[in-house]
Amino acid sequence: MVGNAFYDIGLRMEAARLYDRGHGRAAIASMLCVPEETARKWLDTYRSVGIEVLTAMGAKKKAYSFETKVAAARAVADEGLTKPEAMAKFGIASTTSLKSWVKAYREGGPEALRPRPAGRPRGSVGGPGHETREQELERRIQRLEAENAYLKKSIALKAEKRSRTAKRPRS
């Protein structure tokens, strides 16, 4: 196996060979004992960018430029290009990447595809360990008030239950 690929290269190459011989997606999936969705992804990749990318699936992730992501997402979302056609046109190896780009593009436009720096921003203070004494006391007061309200409600419910179940003298 290569990288994180679940299926080995030989199986993916066999799928491409069977496709070239005229077999359909369902038949290939059945012959190779793989889910039909897996066979569909393999064949989309094979038709779009060729055997080299199909055999390299799972090896290493290719980084795509912001412009490529926007152009591919725009082609699918706005221009009506199918995902396999966009993969072939822009040299994209993964349908999963393209799907996520299209979704982000539809939700937030081109800016949603702009790369963001990894990690926590500089100067950001995180977690309850960095709060001021006043904030700590405010949080403690809120917790104690909530606990107090809970206990009062619990006592009231128990008292109500006792009064309903207490035996009343018959007149």
TIRO-2110 file (N, C-alpha, C; in Angstrom, 1 decimal):
// TIRO-2110
0.8, -1.2, 0.0, N, 1, A
0.0, 0.0, 0.0, CA, 1, A
0.9, 1.2, 0.0, C, 1, A
0.3, 2.3, -0.5, N, 2, A
1.1, 3.6, -0.6, CA, 2, A
0.4, 4.6, 0.3, C, 2, A
1.1, 5.2, 1.2, N, 3, A
0.6, 6.2, 2.1, CA, 3, A
-0.6, 5.7, 2.9, C, 3, A
-1.7, 6.5, 2.8, N, 4, A
-2.9, 6.1, 3.6, CA, 4, A
-3.9, 5.4, 2.7, C, 4, A
-3.5, 5.0, 1.5, N, 5, A
-4.5, 4.4, 0.6, CA, 5, A
-5.0, 3.1, 1.2, C, 5, A
-6.3, 2.9, 1.2, N, 6, A
-6.9, 1.7, 1.8, CA, 6, A
-6.7, 0.5, 0.9, C, 6, A
-6.7, 0.7, -0.4, N, 7, A
-6.5, -0.3, -1.4, CA, 7, A
-5.2, -0.2, -2.1, C, 7, A
-4.6, -1.3, -2.5, N, 8, A
-3.2, -1.2, -3.1, CA, 8, A
-3.3, -0.7, -4.5, C, 8, A
-2.1, -0.4, -5.1, N, 9, A
-2.0, 0.1, -6.4, CA, 9, A
-2.5, -0.9, -7.4, C, 9, A
-2.2, -2.1, -7.2, N, 10, A
-2.6, -3.2, -8.2, CA, 10, A
-4.1, -3.2, -8.4, C, 10, A
-4.8, -3.1, -7.3, N, 11, A
-6.3, -3.1, -7.4, CA, 11, A
-6.8, -1.9, -8.2, C, 11, A
-6.2, -0.7, -8.0, N, 12, A
-6.6, 0.5, -8.7, CA, 12, A
-6.2, 0.4, -10.2, C, 12, A
-5.1, -0.2, -10.5, N, 13, A
-4.6, -0.4, -11.9, CA, 13, A
-5.5, -1.4, -12.6, C, 13, A
-6.0, -2.5, -11.8, N, 14, A
-6.9, -3.5, -12.4, CA, 14, A
-8.2, -2.8, -12.7, C, 14, A
-8.7, -1.9, -11.9, N, 15, A
-9.9, -1.2, -12.2, CA, 15, A
-9.8, -0.4, -13.5, C, 15, A
-8.7, 0.3, -13.7, N, 16, A
-8.5, 1.0, -14.9, CA, 16, A
-8.4, 0.1, -16.1, C, 16, A
-7.7, -1.0, -16.0, N, 17, A
-7.6, -2.0, -17.1, CA, 17, A
-9.0, -2.5, -17.4, C, 17, A
-9.8, -2.9, -16.4, N, 18, A
-11.2, -3.4, -16.7, CA, 18, A
-12.0, -2.3, -17.4, C, 18, A
-11.9, -1.0, -16.9, N, 19, A
-12.6, 0.1, -17.6, CA, 19, A
-12.2, 0.2, -19.0, C, 19, A
-10.9, 0.1, -19.3, N, 20, A
-10.5, 0.2, -20.7, CA, 20, A
-11.0, -0.9, -21.6, C, 20, A
-11.3, -2.1, -21.0, N, 21, A
-11.9, -3.2, -21.7, CA, 21, A
-13.4, -3.1, -21.9, C, 21, A
-14.0, -2.0, -21.3, N, 22, A
-15.4, -1.8, -21.5, CA, 22, A
-16.3, -2.1, -20.4, C, 22, A
-15.8, -2.5, -19.3, N, 23, A
-16.6, -2.8, -18.1, CA, 23, A
-17.1, -1.5, -17.4, C, 23, A
-18.3, -1.6, -16.9, N, 24, A
-18.9, -0.4, -16.2, CA, 24, A
-18.5, -0.4, -14.7, C, 24, A
-18.9, 0.7, -14.1, N, 25, A
-18.5, 0.9, -12.7, CA, 25, A
-19.0, -0.2, -11.8, C, 25, A
-20.3, -0.6, -11.9, N, 26, A
-20.9, -1.6, -11.0, CA, 26, A
-20.2, -3.0, -11.2, C, 26, A
-19.9, -3.3, -12.5, N, 27, A
-19.2, -4.6, -12.8, CA, 27, A
-17.8, -4.6, -12.2, C, 27, A
-17.1, -3.5, -12.3, N, 28, A
-15.7, -3.4, -11.8, CA, 28, A
-15.8, -3.5, -10.3, C, 28, A
-16.7, -2.9, -9.7, N, 29, A
-16.8, -2.9, -8.2, CA, 29, A
-17.1, -4.4, -7.8, C, 29, A
-18.0, -5.0, -8.5, N, 30, A
-18.3, -6.4, -8.1, CA, 30, A
-17.1, -7.3, -8.4, C, 30, A
-16.4, -7.2, -9.5, N, 31, A
-15.3, -8.1, -9.8, CA, 31, A
-14.1, -7.9, -8.8, C, 31, A
-13.9, -6.6, -8.3, N, 32, A
-12.8, -6.4, -7.4, CA, 32, A
-13.2, -6.4, -6.0, C, 32, A
-14.5, -6.6, -5.7, N, 33, A
-15.0, -6.7, -4.3, CA, 33, A
-14.7, -5.4, -3.6, C, 33, A
-15.0, -4.3, -4.2, N, 34, A
-14.9, -3.0, -3.5, CA, 34, A
-16.3, -2.3, -3.6, C, 34, A
-16.5, -1.3, -2.7, N, 35, A
-17.8, -0.6, -2.9, CA, 35, A
-17.9, 0.1, -4.2, C, 35, A
-19.1, 0.3, -4.7, N, 36, A
-19.3, 0.9, -6.0, CA, 36, A
-18.8, 2.4, -5.9, C, 36, A
-19.0, 3.0, -4.8, N, 37, A
-18.6, 4.4, -4.6, CA, 37, A
-17.1, 4.5, -4.8, C, 37, A
-16.3, 3.6, -4.3, N, 38, A
-14.9, 3.6, -4.4, CA, 38, A
-14.5, 3.4, -5.9, C, 38, A
-15.1, 2.5, -6.5, N, 39, A
-14.9, 2.3, -8.0, CA, 39, A
-15.2, 3.6, -8.8, C, 39, A
-16.3, 4.2, -8.4, N, 40, A
-16.7, 5.5, -9.1, CA, 40, A
-15.6, 6.5, -8.9, C, 40, A
-15.1, 6.7, -7.7, N, 41, A
-14.0, 7.7, -7.4, CA, 41, A
-12.7, 7.3, -8.2, C, 41, A
-12.4, 6.1, -8.2, N, 42, A
-11.2, 5.6, -9.0, CA, 42, A
-11.4, 5.9, -10.5, C, 42, A
-12.5, 5.6, -11.0, N, 43, A
-12.8, 5.8, -12.5, CA, 43, A
-12.8, 7.3, -12.8, C, 43, A
-13.4, 8.1, -11.9, N, 44, A
-13.4, 9.6, -12.1, CA, 44, A
-12.0, 10.1, -12.2, C, 44, A
-11.2, 9.6, -11.3, N, 45, A
-9.8, 10.1, -11.3, CA, 45, A
-9.1, 9.6, -12.5, C, 45, A
-9.3, 8.4, -12.9, N, 46, A
-8.6, 7.8, -14.0, CA, 46, A
-9.0, 8.6, -15.3, C, 46, A
-10.3, 8.8, -15.5, N, 47, A
-10.7, 9.5, -16.7, CA, 47, A
-10.3, 11.0, -16.7, C, 47, A
-10.2, 11.6, -15.5, N, 48, A
-9.9, 13.0, -15.4, CA, 48, A
-8.4, 13.3, -15.6, C, 48, A
-7.5, 12.6, -14.9, N, 49, A
-6.1, 12.9, -14.8, CA, 49, A
-5.2, 11.8, -15.2, C, 49, A
-5.7, 10.6, -15.4, N, 50, A
-4.9, 9.5, -15.9, CA, 50, A
-4.4, 8.5, -14.8, C, 50, A
-3.7, 7.5, -15.4, N, 51, A
-3.3, 6.4, -14.5, CA, 51, A
-2.2, 6.8, -13.5, C, 51, A
-1.4, 7.8, -13.9, N, 52, A
-0.3, 8.2, -12.9, CA, 52, A
-0.9, 8.7, -11.6, C, 52, A
-1.9, 9.5, -11.7, N, 53, A
-2.6, 10.0, -10.5, CA, 53, A
-3.3, 9.0, -9.8, C, 53, A
-4.0, 8.1, -10.5, N, 54, A
-4.7, 7.0, -9.9, CA, 54, A
-3.8, 6.1, -9.1, C, 54, A
-2.6, 5.8, -9.6, N, 55, A
-1.7, 5.0, -8.8, CA, 55, A
-1.0, 5.7, -7.7, C, 55, A
-1.0, 7.0, -7.8, N, 56, A
-0.4, 7.8, -6.7, CA, 56, A
-1.4, 8.2, -5.6, C, 56, A
-2.7, 7.8, -5.7, N, 57, A
-3.7, 8.2, -4.7, CA, 57, A
-3.2, 7.7, -3.4, C, 57, A
-3.3, 8.6, -2.4, N, 58, A
-2.9, 8.2, -1.0, CA, 58, A
-1.4, 8.4, -0.7, C, 58, A
-0.6, 8.7, -1.7, N, 59, A
0.8, 8.9, -1.5, CA, 59, A
1.1, 10.2, -0.8, C, 59, A
1.0, 11.3, -1.5, N, 60, A
1.2, 12.6, -0.8, CA, 60, A
0.2, 13.6, -1.3, C, 60, A
-0.1, 14.5, -0.5, N, 61, A
-1.1, 15.5, -0.9, CA, 61, A
-0.5, 16.6, -1.7, C, 61, A
-1.1, 16.9, -2.8, N, 62, A
-0.6, 18.0, -3.7, CA, 62, A
-1.3, 19.3, -3.2, C, 62, A
-0.5, 20.3, -3.1, N, 63, A
-1.0, 21.6, -2.7, CA, 63, A
-1.4, 22.4, -4.0, C, 63, A
-2.6, 22.9, -4.0, N, 64, A
-3.1, 23.7, -5.2, CA, 64, A
-3.1, 25.2, -4.8, C, 64, A
-2.9, 26.0, -5.8, N, 65, A
-2.9, 27.4, -5.6, CA, 65, A
-4.3, 27.9, -5.4, C, 65, A
-4.4, 29.1, -4.8, N, 66, A
-5.7, 29.7, -4.5, CA, 66, A
-6.4, 29.9, -5.9, C, 66, A
-5.7, 30.4, -6.9, N, 67, A
-6.3, 30.6, -8.2, CA, 67, A
-6.9, 29.3, -8.8, C, 67, A
-6.2, 28.2, -8.7, N, 68, A
-6.7, 26.9, -9.2, CA, 68, A
-7.9, 26.5, -8.4, C, 68, A
-7.9, 26.7, -7.1, N, 69, A
-9.1, 26.3, -6.3, CA, 69, A
-10.3, 27.1, -6.7, C, 69, A
-10.1, 28.4, -6.9, N, 70, A
-11.2, 29.3, -7.2, CA, 70, A
-11.7, 29.0, -8.6, C, 70, A
-10.8, 28.8, -9.6, N, 71, A
-11.2, 28.5, -11.0, CA, 71, A
-12.0, 27.2, -11.1, C, 71, A
-11.5, 26.2, -10.4, N, 72, A
-12.2, 24.9, -10.4, CA, 72, A
-13.6, 24.9, -9.7, C, 72, A
-13.6, 25.6, -8.6, N, 73, A
-14.9, 25.7, -7.9, CA, 73, A
-15.9, 26.5, -8.7, C, 73, A
-15.4, 27.6, -9.3, N, 74, A
-16.3, 28.5, -10.1, CA, 74, A
-16.8, 27.7, -11.3, C, 74, A
-15.9, 26.9, -11.9, N, 75, A
-16.3, 26.1, -13.1, CA, 75, A
-17.5, 25.1, -12.7, C, 75, A
-17.4, 24.5, -11.6, N, 76, A
-18.4, 23.6, -11.2, CA, 76, A
-19.7, 24.3, -10.7, C, 76, A
-19.5, 25.3, -9.8, N, 77, A
-20.6, 25.9, -9.2, CA, 77, A
-21.4, 26.9, -10.1, C, 77, A
-20.6, 27.7, -10.9, N, 78, A
-21.3, 28.7, -11.7, CA, 78, A
-21.4, 28.3, -13.2, C, 78, A
-20.5, 27.6, -13.7, N, 79, A
-20.5, 27.3, -15.2, CA, 79, A
-21.0, 26.0, -15.5, C, 79, A
-21.4, 25.2, -14.5, N, 80, A
-22.1, 23.9, -14.8, CA, 80, A
-21.2, 22.8, -15.3, C, 80, A
-19.9, 22.9, -15.1, N, 81, A
-18.9, 21.8, -15.4, CA, 81, A
-19.1, 20.7, -14.4, C, 81, A
-19.0, 19.4, -14.9, N, 82, A
-19.1, 18.3, -14.0, CA, 82, A
-17.8, 18.2, -13.2, C, 82, A
-17.9, 17.5, -12.1, N, 83, A
-16.7, 17.4, -11.3, CA, 83, A
-15.5, 16.6, -12.0, C, 83, A
-15.8, 15.5, -12.7, N, 84, A
-14.8, 14.9, -13.5, CA, 84, A
-14.2, 15.8, -14.6, C, 84, A
-15.0, 16.6, -15.2, N, 85, A
-14.5, 17.5, -16.2, CA, 85, A
-13.6, 18.5, -15.6, C, 85, A
-14.0, 19.1, -14.5, N, 86, A
-13.2, 20.1, -13.8, CA, 86, A
-11.9, 19.5, -13.3, C, 86, A
-11.9, 18.2, -12.9, N, 87, A
-10.7, 17.5, -12.4, CA, 87, A
-9.8, 17.4, -13.6, C, 87, A
-10.3, 17.1, -14.8, N, 88, A
-9.4, 16.9, -15.9, CA, 88, A
-8.9, 18.2, -16.4, C, 88, A
-9.7, 19.3, -16.4, N, 89, A
-9.3, 20.6, -16.9, CA, 89, A
-8.3, 21.2, -16.0, C, 89, A
-8.4, 21.1, -14.7, N, 90, A
-7.5, 21.8, -13.8, CA, 90, A
-6.4, 20.8, -13.2, C, 90, A
-6.4, 19.5, -13.6, N, 91, A
-5.4, 18.6, -13.1, CA, 91, A
-5.6, 18.3, -11.6, C, 91, A
-6.8, 18.2, -11.1, N, 92, A
-7.1, 17.9, -9.7, CA, 92, A
-7.2, 16.4, -9.5, C, 92, A
-6.5, 15.9, -8.5, N, 93, A
-6.4, 14.4, -8.4, CA, 93, A
-7.6, 13.9, -7.5, C, 93, A
-8.1, 14.7, -6.6, N, 94, A
-9.1, 14.2, -5.6, CA, 94, A
-10.4, 14.8, -5.8, C, 94, A
-11.5, 14.0, -5.9, N, 95, A
-12.8, 14.5, -5.9, CA, 95, A
-13.2, 15.1, -4.6, C, 95, A
-12.6, 14.6, -3.5, N, 96, A
-12.9, 15.1, -2.2, CA, 96, A
-12.5, 16.5, -2.0, C, 96, A
-11.3, 16.8, -2.5, N, 97, A
-10.8, 18.2, -2.4, CA, 97, A
-11.7, 19.1, -3.2, C, 97, A
-12.1, 18.7, -4.4, N, 98, A
-12.9, 19.5, -5.3, CA, 98, A
-14.3, 19.7, -4.7, C, 98, A
-14.9, 18.7, -4.1, N, 99, A
-16.2, 18.9, -3.4, CA, 99, A
-16.1, 19.9, -2.3, C, 99, A
-15.0, 19.8, -1.5, N, 100, A
-14.9, 20.8, -0.4, CA, 100, A
-14.7, 22.2, -0.9, C, 100, A
-14.0, 22.4, -2.0, N, 101, A
-13.8, 23.7, -2.5, CA, 101, A
-15.1, 24.3, -3.0, C, 101, A
-15.9, 23.4, -3.7, N, 102, A
-17.2, 23.9, -4.3, CA, 102, A
-18.1, 24.3, -3.2, C, 102, A
-18.1, 23.5, -2.1, N, 103, A
-19.0, 23.8, -1.0, CA, 103, A
-18.6, 25.1, -0.3, C, 103, A
-17.3, 25.3, -0.1, N, 104, A
-16.8, 26.5, 0.5, CA, 104, A
-17.1, 27.7, -0.4, C, 104, A
-16.9, 27.5, -1.7, N, 105, A
-17.1, 28.6, -2.7, CA, 105, A
-18.6, 29.0, -2.7, C, 105, A
-19.5, 28.0, -2.6, N, 106, A
-20.9, 28.3, -2.6, CA, 106, A
-21.3, 29.0, -1.3, C, 106, A
-20.7, 28.7, -0.2, N, 107, A
-21.1, 29.3, 1.1, CA, 107, A
-20.4, 30.6, 1.3, C, 107, A
-19.2, 30.8, 0.9, N, 108, A
-18.5, 32.1, 1.2, CA, 108, A
-17.8, 32.8, 0.1, C, 108, A
-18.0, 32.3, -1.2, N, 109, A
-17.4, 32.9, -2.3, CA, 109, A
-15.9, 32.6, -2.4, C, 109, A
-15.2, 33.3, -3.3, N, 110, A
-13.8, 33.0, -3.5, CA, 110, A
-12.9, 33.2, -2.2, C, 110, A
-13.3, 34.1, -1.3, N, 111, A
-12.5, 34.4, -0.1, CA, 111, A
-12.5, 33.2, 0.8, C, 111, A
-13.5, 32.3, 0.7, N, 112, A
-13.6, 31.2, 1.6, CA, 112, A
-12.5, 30.2, 1.2, C, 112, A
-11.9, 30.3, 0.0, N, 113, A
-10.9, 29.4, -0.4, CA, 113, A
-9.5, 30.0, -0.2, C, 113, A
-9.4, 31.2, 0.3, N, 114, A
-8.1, 31.8, 0.5, CA, 114, A
-7.4, 31.1, 1.6, C, 114, A
-6.1, 30.8, 1.5, N, 115, A
-5.4, 30.1, 2.5, CA, 115, A
-5.3, 30.9, 3.8, C, 115, A
-5.4, 30.2, 4.9, N, 116, A
-5.3, 30.8, 6.2, CA, 116, A
-4.0, 30.3, 6.9, C, 116, A
-3.4, 31.1, 7.7, N, 117, A
-2.2, 30.6, 8.5, CA, 117, A
-2.6, 29.5, 9.5, C, 117, A
-1.8, 28.5, 9.6, N, 118, A
-2.1, 27.4, 10.6, CA, 118, A
-1.8, 27.9, 12.0, C, 118, A
-2.4, 27.3, 12.9, N, 119, A
-2.2, 27.5, 14.3, CA, 119, A
-2.9, 28.7, 14.9, C, 119, A
-2.6, 28.9, 16.2, N, 120, A
-3.3, 30.0, 16.9, CA, 120, A
-2.7, 31.3, 16.5, C, 120, A
-3.5, 32.4, 16.3, N, 121, A
-2.9, 33.7, 16.0, CA, 121, A
-2.0, 34.2, 17.1, C, 121, A
-1.0, 35.0, 16.7, N, 122, A
-0.1, 35.5, 17.7, CA, 122, A
-0.8, 36.4, 18.6, C, 122, A
-0.4, 36.4, 19.9, N, 123, A
-1.0, 37.3, 20.9, CA, 123, A
-2.4, 36.8, 21.4, C, 123, A
-2.9, 35.7, 20.8, N, 124, A
-4.2, 35.3, 21.3, CA, 124, A
-4.0, 34.6, 22.7, C, 124, A
-4.9, 34.9, 23.5, N, 125, A
-4.9, 34.3, 24.9, CA, 125, A
-6.0, 33.4, 25.0, C, 125, A
-5.7, 32.1, 25.3, N, 126, A
-6.7, 31.1, 25.3, CA, 126, A
-6.9, 30.5, 26.6, C, 126, A
-8.1, 30.0, 26.8, N, 127, A
-8.4, 29.2, 28.0, CA, 127, A
-8.7, 30.0, 29.3, C, 127, A
-9.3, 29.3, 30.3, N, 128, A
-9.6, 29.9, 31.5, CA, 128, A
-8.3, 30.2, 32.4, C, 128, A
-7.2, 29.7, 32.0, N, 129, A
-6.0, 30.0, 32.8, CA, 129, A
-5.4, 31.4, 32.7, C, 129, A
-5.9, 32.2, 31.7, N, 130, A
-5.4, 33.5, 31.5, CA, 130, A
-6.4, 34.6, 31.8, C, 130, A
-7.4, 34.3, 32.6, N, 131, A
-8.4, 35.4, 32.9, CA, 131, A
-7.9, 36.2, 34.1, C, 131, A
-8.5, 37.4, 34.2, N, 132, A
-8.1, 38.3, 35.3, CA, 132, A
-8.8, 37.8, 36.6, C, 132, A
-8.4, 38.3, 37.7, N, 133, A
-9.0, 37.9, 39.0, CA, 133, A
-10.5, 38.2, 39.0, C, 133, A
-10.8, 39.4, 38.4, N, 134, A
-12.3, 39.8, 38.4, CA, 134, A
-13.1, 38.8, 37.6, C, 134, A
-12.5, 38.4, 36.4, N, 135, A
-13.3, 37.5, 35.5, CA, 135, A
-13.4, 36.1, 36.2, C, 135, A
-12.4, 35.7, 37.0, N, 136, A
-12.4, 34.4, 37.7, CA, 136, A
-13.5, 34.5, 38.8, C, 136, A
-13.6, 35.6, 39.5, N, 137, A
-14.6, 35.8, 40.5, CA, 137, A
-16.0, 35.8, 39.9, C, 137, A
-16.2, 36.5, 38.8, N, 138, A
-17.5, 36.6, 38.1, CA, 138, A
-17.9, 35.2, 37.7, C, 138, A
-17.0, 34.4, 37.2, N, 139, A
-17.3, 33.0, 36.8, CA, 139, A
-17.7, 32.2, 38.0, C, 139, A
-17.0, 32.4, 39.1, N, 140, A
-17.3, 31.6, 40.3, CA, 140, A
-18.7, 32.0, 40.8, C, 140, A
-19.0, 33.3, 40.8, N, 141, A
-20.3, 33.7, 41.3, CA, 141, A
-21.4, 33.1, 40.4, C, 141, A
-21.3, 33.1, 39.1, N, 142, A
-22.3, 32.6, 38.2, CA, 142, A
-22.5, 31.1, 38.5, C, 142, A
-21.4, 30.4, 38.7, N, 143, A
-21.5, 28.9, 39.0, CA, 143, A
-22.2, 28.7, 40.4, C, 143, A
-21.9, 29.5, 41.4, N, 144, A
-22.5, 29.3, 42.7, CA, 144, A
-24.0, 29.7, 42.6, C, 144, A
-24.3, 30.7, 41.9, N, 145, A
-25.7, 31.1, 41.7, CA, 145, A
-26.5, 30.0, 41.0, C, 145, A
-25.9, 29.4, 40.0, N, 146, A
-26.6, 28.4, 39.3, CA, 146, A
-26.8, 27.2, 40.2, C, 146, A
-25.8, 26.8, 41.0, N, 147, A
-25.9, 25.7, 42.0, CA, 147, A
-27.0, 26.0, 43.0, C, 147, A
-27.0, 27.2, 43.5, N, 148, A
-28.0, 27.6, 44.5, CA, 148, A
-29.4, 27.5, 43.9, C, 148, A
-29.6, 28.0, 42.7, N, 149, A
-30.9, 27.9, 42.1, CA, 149, A
-31.3, 26.4, 41.9, C, 149, A
-30.4, 25.6, 41.5, N, 150, A
-30.7, 24.2, 41.3, CA, 150, A
-31.1, 23.5, 42.6, C, 150, A
-30.4, 23.8, 43.7, N, 151, A
-30.7, 23.2, 45.0, CA, 151, A
-32.1, 23.7, 45.5, C, 151, A
-32.4, 25.0, 45.3, N, 152, A
-33.7, 25.5, 45.7, CA, 152, A
-34.8, 24.8, 44.9, C, 152, A
-34.6, 24.6, 43.6, N, 153, A
-35.6, 23.9, 42.8, CA, 153, A
-35.8, 22.5, 43.3, C, 153, A
-34.7, 21.8, 43.6, N, 154, A
-34.7, 20.4, 44.0, CA, 154, A
-35.5, 20.3, 45.3, C, 154, A
-35.3, 21.2, 46.3, N, 155, A
-36.0, 21.2, 47.6, CA, 155, A
-37.4, 21.4, 47.4, C, 155, A
-37.8, 22.4, 46.5, N, 156, A
-39.2, 22.7, 46.2, CA, 156, A
-39.9, 21.5, 45.6, C, 156, A
-39.3, 20.8, 44.7, N, 157, A
-39.9, 19.6, 44.1, CA, 157, A
-40.1, 18.5, 45.0, C, 157, A
-39.1, 18.3, 45.9, N, 158, A
-39.2, 17.2, 46.9, CA, 158, A
-40.3, 17.5, 47.9, C, 158, A
-40.5, 18.8, 48.3, N, 159, A
-41.5, 19.2, 49.2, CA, 159, A
-42.9, 19.0, 48.6, C, 159, A
-43.0, 19.4, 47.3, N, 160, A
-44.3, 19.2, 46.5, CA, 160, A
-44.6, 17.7, 46.4, C, 160, A
-43.7, 16.9, 46.2, N, 161, A
-43.9, 15.4, 46.1, CA, 161, A
-44.4, 14.9, 47.4, C, 161, A
-43.7, 15.3, 48.5, N, 162, A
-44.1, 14.8, 49.8, CA, 162, A
-45.5, 15.2, 50.2, C, 162, A
-45.9, 16.5, 49.8, N, 163, A
-47.3, 16.9, 50.1, CA, 163, A
-48.3, 16.2, 49.3, C, 163, A
-48.0, 15.8, 48.1, N, 164, A
-48.9, 15.0, 47.3, CA, 164, A
-49.1, 13.6, 47.8, C, 164, A
-48.0, 13.0, 48.3, N, 165, A
-48.1, 11.6, 48.7, CA, 165, A
-48.4, 11.4, 50.1, C, 165, A
-48.5, 12.5, 50.9, N, 166, A
-48.8, 12.4, 52.3, CA, 166, A
-50.3, 11.9, 52.4, C, 166, A
-50.5, 11.0, 53.4, N, 167, A
-51.8, 10.4, 53.6, CA, 167, A
-52.7, 11.5, 54.2, C, 167, A
-53.8, 11.7, 53.6, N, 168, A
-54.8, 12.7, 54.2, CA, 168, A
-55.9, 11.9, 54.9, C, 168, A
-56.2, 12.5, 56.1, N, 169, A
-57.3, 11.8, 56.9, CA, 169, A
-58.6, 11.9, 56.1, C, 169, A
-59.4, 10.8, 56.2, N, 170, A
-60.7, 10.8, 55.5, CA, 170, A
-61.8, 11.5, 56.4, C, 170, A
-62.7, 12.2, 55.8, N, 171, A
-63.7, 12.9, 56.6, CA, 171, A
-65.0, 12.2, 56.6, C, 171, A
END
